[in-house]
């Protein structure tokens, strides 16, 4: 539920921020995939899609995780989104980003920790016991 809340809050904060865009975040990309993310940011029509998927993806994933609906799908969608975030802003020593981090990281940061937690949620059948998914699972 905590990860769901984080996703939902991040999504809703973007919904209620008129003109929000991921462009600045993508332009600040570092690492081996930075050229890909920077080129995405320079394409306005692609950014419209990226912004839409980011805002509503965060919101839907968050809701799914909180209420326990489509938990496995929400987990994998969250993993994919977090993977993009991590590849855009990897935790590397000596790399500074415009958005400051809360600490000093090397390879493992909160994005990767959340990704691993979602992976664990996706492989364990938590939906059988909790949330809306439990209403549709056969009990043994």
Secondary structure, DSSP 8 states (H G I E B T S, - for coil): -HHHHHHHHHHHHHHTSTT--SHHHHHT--STTHHHHHHHHT-HHHHHHHHHHHHHHHHHHHHHHHHTSSHHHHHHHHHHHHHHHHHHS---TT---SS--SS--SS--HHHHHHHHHHHHHHTTGGGTSSGGGGGS---
